[in-house]
Amino acid sequence: MQEKIIILDFGSQYTQLIARRVREINVYCEIHPFNKCPEMDESVKGVILSGSPHSVRDAEAPKPDLSAIKGKMPLLGVCYGAQYLSQFFGGEVQPSKTREYGRANLEFVDTTSELMKGVSQHSQVWMSHGDTIVSLPEGYNIVASTKDVKVAAYKIENEQTYGMQFHPEVYHSTEGTLILQNFVADICGCTQDWTPDSFVDTTVADLKAKLGNDKVVLGLSGGVDSTVAGVLLHKAIGKNLTCIFVDNGLLRKDEFEAVLDSYQHMGLNVIGVDAKKAFLDELAGVSDPETKRKIIGRVFIETFDIEAHKIQDVKWLAQGTIYPDVIESVSVNGPSATIKSHHNVGGLPEEMNLKVVEPLNLLFKDEVRRVGRAMGIADSLLGRHPFPGPGLAIRILGDITAEKVTLLQEVDHIFIQGLKDNNLYDQVWQAGVMLLPVQSVGVMGDERTYEKVVALRAVASTDGMTADWVHLPYDFLAKVSNDIINKVKGVNRVVYDISSKPPATIEWE
């Protein structure tokens, strides 16, 4: 039985980060809403309570039932979790006299505490809370303090229950990973054996048992998730897996042929489908971004369904769903506000009357890459930037035409190839070009021009939830701009997008 840590989510923006830090220590963990706590069986070695946007003093504050947990197994409250364990067991939490956000340094560390073992005096931590614990219940002992926060961390006597008001999962808490390791490895006794290799072995065995001799169909996109899902399934069921790769006419320049070739070299059974005309015909004259996405989703389902029905006796549809998608659908308040419709095509299983298999639905994106490496997938595929499901349709603002797609493919190719040639590609999480629905006056030779504007976008991120624009070298941007204007007829102006997410999204539509 896979040992695990359970993280109860109170809606904090940092909850996924706690899970990723725990998994980096090679310990498996799962996130569950605080009000849907799973059964505490023998596989659960400990529980972490996350932070929250709520105050424990609010009437609507989340109040978990900890009767099966507190005092019975290791428990760590982080921020809201720590304040809850104080306020509802006899202590007092009040609004902070000064708002406690940002970097702070520990002034007192009880190094005899198992939680704080090895942590330096004056260690930097990250605070993010408007309330503070002003008095602790009886039997709660302080194990760390900062200048302004007396109760930075505590332990309950005769229990393996701990609380901390700072965030050990955040990068700015310089010894936060050590503190989490002290908790999950030493206090909870986890064996730290959850590695990419062990995931591959376990998942392949599970897939063999689950699928038997059934046939499975998988939609490949050329992206990391579907590629790794395809190789895992191929390891488990071999020729019983058929992959379908649809060219929707909105891919990057030469991408369809290049990706098909790389898949065939990997031994995957892949059917390539040229559906460019069907997609572009349906998109003709449509400018609204959501309508574009819905059309692309519908035409993909129709195309995929036709191809899948050519395969006899298919019983399963495989999808490259990853863990953040799963968490999103069962979050504390239900699915969070829709920023844009998801590019995973949700209608397929119902349309085709198939059962669904999702071999990656326990993994974060960086873990998917590590699993791919463990299986020997080439870095050229694993290191590919994310690319939106609707492709260039949401990078062409306004209506879509074949001419606009061709123009944008050429511009995009110059930008992406330039990043690769200058060893900048791997420093960027995602890059692309937007074709703007405006024209701009320019001068070429002795002639006045009135042509199109393109915007370059390059961001750094770990998972797309937040992103910063990348400070690409001026010399590089100057050369790329010159190359685009000189080589792509119809473009006379290049701009660079220097907005971060939030408030801007990564894509423009």
N, C-alpha and C positions, 0 to 999 in steps of 0.2 A: 504494500500500500504506500502510495507517494506521500511522504510527510510534507506538511505545509504550514504556512503562517496565514491566518485570516486577517484581512484589513477591513475594518468596518468604516464605511464612508459616510461622513456627515456633510458632504457637498463641497469639500475644499478643492481649490484649484491645484493643490499639490498632491492629492491622493495617488494619482498615477505615478508620480515621482517617487513616493514611498515604495510602491511595488517594484519599480525599476531598480531602485537602490538595493532592495532585499534580494532581487534576482541576480544582481551583479555579484552578490556574495555567494552565488550558486545555491540559493534556497528558493524553492518554489513557493509562491504565495498567490492568493486570490483576493479580489476586491468584491465585497458584498455591501449593498445598502444597509445602514444600521438597523432598519426596520424589517430586513429580510435575512436575519442572521441564520447561517446554515447550522446543521447539527454538529455539535462538538464531539466528533468521534475520535478514536485513538490516533488518526492521522494528523490531527490538529495539534501542533506543538506550542502555539502561542497566538495571541491576538494583539493587533495594534489598532487603536482608535485614532482616526484622522482628525485634522483640523476642520473648521467649518466657517462659512460666512456669518453664521448666527452667533449671538451672545448667549451664554448659559443662563443669563438673567431674563431673556425674552420668554414671554408666555408660550410662544410656539417653538421654543428651543427643542431640538431633537433629544429624546430621552430613551436611550437604549435599555433593554432588559439584559443586565449583566449577571443574572443569578446563576447561570450555568458556567460563568467564566471567572469572575473576580474571586480571588482567593483559592481557585481550583486549578488554575494554570497560569503561566506567565502572561502578564498584561502590561502593555505600554500605551499610555495616553499621550498624544502629541497635540500641543496647543489647545484647541477646544476639548480634546479628549482628556488632557490633564486638568483643565478647569472643571469639567464635568465631574471627574473623580473626586475633586475637592468640594465643589458646591453641593453636590447631592449626597455627600457622606459626612456632612457636619462642618465643612470649612466655609470660607466666604470669598466670593469673587466680586470685585467692584470695577467701574470704569477706571482706566489708568489716568493718573494725574498728567502724565505726558504720554502721548501716543507712542507705542513701542513698535516701530517699524525699522527694518534695516539691520546693519551690522552692529554687533555688541561683542564685548569680550568677557569671558568668565573671570570673576575675581576670586571665587572660591570653588574648588573642585575636591570632592571627597573621593580620593583615589582608592579608598578601601571598598567603595561601592562597586559591585560587579558591573553595573551599567557604565560607570565612568572610568573603568580600569584603563590605564594608559593614556588618558586624556590630559593634555598639557594645561598647566596653569596659564591663564590669559588666552586660552583657545578662543578663536573667533566663531561666533554663532549668528544665526539669522532669526531675528524677531519679526513677527507679523501679527500683532493682536492689539485690539483697542481696550480689552479688559485685562485685569491682572489678579492673581491670587493674593489676597491681603492676609488671610489666616488659613492655616491648614487644620484638618481634623486631628484629633488625638491619635498618636501612633504613626503619623506621617513625618518623615525626617528629611530635611533638606540635604541634597547631595551636590547641588551646584547653584551658584548665585552670580549675577552680574552687578555692576555698580547701581543700576536703577531697578533691577528685578531681583528681589531677595530670593523668591522661590522660582529659580530658573529650572530646577529639576528636583524631584523628591522620590523616596521609596516608602512603601507602607511596611511597617514592622510585621514580621511573621507571615508575609505574603510576598510572592514574586510579582508585585504590582508596582509600576513606576509611572511617573508623569514628567513631562518637560514642556515648558512654555515656548521654547524655541523649536525651529524646524531642522532636524538633523538630515533630512532628505535633500535639502537645498544646497547647491554647490557652494554657496558662501559660508555654510557651516563647515569649516575646513576639516574638522575631525568627526563630522556627522556619520560618515560610513563606518568609522571605528565604533561609534556608539551603537549603531544599528547591528554591527557584527557582534558586539558584546551581548546584545539582547538576543538575537536569533541563534547564534552559535553557542554561547556559553550559558546564558540563562534558560533559553528554550531547548538547548541540546540538539539543534539541527545538525545533520551530518555534512551539509554543503556538497551534496553529490548531484545536484540538478544542473547538468552541463549540456551543451549542444549535442555532444555524442550520445549522452544518455537519453535525451529527448528523441533523437532519431531512432535509436534502438526500440524504445518503448512505443513510439508512434507507429513505426512500421509494423511491429507485432500487433498492436491494437487494430490497425487498418486491415491486416490480413484476417484477423478474427471477425471483424465487423462486416467486411465486404465479401469474404469467401471467394467464390468464382463469379460474382456479379460483375456486370459491365458498368463502367463509370465514364461520364463525359465531363470535360473541364474546359471552360472558356479561358484561353490564354490571352494576355494583353501585351506581353513583352516586359511587364513590370516585375519587380522583385517578388512580390507576394505570390502571384500566379505561377511564376517559374519555380519557386521553392515548393509550393504545393504540388506542382506537376511531378517534380523529381521524387518527392516523398511517396506519392501515390504509385509512381512507376516502380520504385523499389519494392513496394508492397504487392502490387497486382500485375506488373508488367504489361503484356499485350492487351489486357482487359481495360486499359485506360486509353481513351481517345481524346485528344486535345483539339479544340477548334480555335483558330486565330482569324478574326474577322478584320479585313481592311475596310474601315468606314470612310476612307478618303480624307480623313482628318488627322492622320499620323504625321510624324516628321518625315523629312525627305529620305527616301530609300529605306525607311524603317521596316516596312512590311517584308521586303526581300531579305534584309540583313537579319531580322529576328527569326524568320522561318529557317534560314540557313543555320543559325546558331542552335536552334532547337533540334534540327535534324542531326547535327553533330553530337548531340547529347543522347541520341537514341530514342527520343520521345516520338510517339506516333501522332503527328500533327497534320491536320487538314487546314490548308490556307484558303480563305474565301474572299474573293474580290467582290465587294459590295459597294464600291465607291459611288456608282451611279444611283443606287437606291437611296443612299443617305443624302447625297447632294440634291437629288430631285425633291425629296421630302422637305429639305431645309430651305428651298428656294423662297426668297422674299420674307423669311422670318428673322426678326431682329431681337425679340425679347429673350433674355438669357434662359429663364426657366422653361419657356416653350421649346427652345433649342434642346435643352437637356432632356425634356420629356420625349421629344421626337426621336432623339438619338437612342434613348433607352428603349422605346417601342420598336424601332426598326432593328435594333440589335436583337431583341427577343424574337422578332419574326424571322430574322436571318438565321440565328442560332437554332431556333426550333426546326426550321426546314432541314438544316444540315444534320442535327442530332437525330431526326427521325429516319435518316438514311442508314443509321447504325442499328442493327437488330438487337432487341432485348436489353436496351439500356435501362438500368434501375436507379442509378444514383447520379445526381448532379454535384460535382465538386466545386467549392468556392474558396477563394483566397482570403476569406474573412480573417481579420487579426483581432487581438484582444481589445484594443481601444474601441472598435466597433461594437463589441459585445458589451463592454462596460457602459457605453453610451446608451444602449437600449434598455439597460436595467438600472439607470442612475437613481439617486435618492428621490428626485422629483419626476421620474419618468424621463424619456428622451429629452435632451436639452433643446433649446430653441433652434429651429432649423435655420442655418445660415445659407445653405444651398442644398438642393436635393442631392442625395448621395449617388455616386456614380456606380456603385455596385447595383446590379440589376435585380431588384427584389421580386419581380413578377415571374421569373423563370420557373421555379419549382411548381407553383400552382398551375401555370400554363402547360407544363409538360408532364404533370402528374409524376414527379420524381421525388425520391427521398434525397435529403441534402447531407453531404459530408464536408466538414470544414477542418482539415488537419492542422491549420495554423491558429485556430481560435483561442489558444492559450498564450500566444506570443505577442510581444511588442515588436515594432518594426526593426529595431536594432538587433533583437534576438532572432528574427527571421533571417537577417543577413548572416549572423553567426552560425545558424543551423545550415544555411546554404553552403557556407565555407566548409563546415564539417563534412558535407556530402561531396565536396570537390567541385562545386559550381564555379565557373570562371568569374574573377573579379569584375571583368568587363560587363557581365550581366548583373552581378550583385551590387555593383557600385553605381548602377544607372540612377539618375535623378528620378524622383516621382514625376509622373506625367498624368494630367487629369483624364478621367475616363472619357469625357466628351471631346478630348483632344483640342485641336486648333479652333474648333467652333466657338469656344469661350475665350479664345485669344484674338478672334476677329470680332471687334465690337461693331454691331450692326448686322446686316444681312450677309449670308454666306454665298459666295460664288466660287466656281472652280478656279477662276483667275486670281481671286484674293488668296485662296488656299495655296496655289503655286507660288505666289509672291511671298507669302509668309514663310513657306517651307524654305525658300532660298535664303531669306534674311535669318531665320532661325538657325539654319545650317552654318552660316558664317559665324554667328555668335557662339554656338555650342562647340564647333570645331576650333574656334579661336581659344576658348577656355581650355580645351584639351591640349592644343599645341603649346600653350603658355603655362602648363602645369597648374592651372587654376580650377579645373573641373572638380577635383576631389575636395577643394576647399569650400565648395558651394553645395548646399543641400538641394536646391532646385533653381533652375534658370530657364528663361524662355523669353519670347518676344510677343508683344501685343501690337496688332494692327489697328490704329485708331481711326474713328469715323470722321476725321477732319483732314483738310488739305492745307498746305502751307506754301507761302511764296518763297521761291529760291532763285538762285542765279547759277546757271551752268554755262560756262564759256561766256558768250555775249548775250545769251538768251535768258529771258525771265521764265521760270517754271512755276507750276502750281500743282504740286504732287503730294503724295501720301506721307504721313508721319508714323514712325514706329517707336515703341517704348521698350527698352531692354529692362528685364527684371532678374535679379539674382539675390537669393536670400540664404541665410544661415539658420538652421533649425535642427532639432533632434527628432521631432515627430509631427511638425506642421501645426501644432496647437498654438505656438507663438513663433515669431520669426523676425530676424533683423536683416535689414538690407546689407549687402556685402560691399565693403570698401574696395572695389576693384581698382587696380592702378590706372591713373589718368592716361598713361601712355598706351595701355591696352585698350581702354575705351576709345581713345582717339583713333587708333588703328582700325578697330572694328567698325566705328562710325564711317570712316573713309571707305573701307572695303564695301560696306553695305550700299552707300550712296553711289559709289563708282560701278558696282557690279550688278545691282538690282534696279532695273529700269522701273520707274514709277515711284521711287522713294527719294525724297530730297532733304529729309530731316530725321535725326535720331536723337531721342531723349533717354535719360536713365532714371528709373523710378527709385527714389530714396525714402520710401515710406515703409514703416515696420508694421507687423501684425501683433497685437492690435495697434491702431484702429483699422488699418487697411488690411484686406485679405491678400493672400498670395496671388491668386488669379484676379483679373480685373472684372470678370463676370462670374 
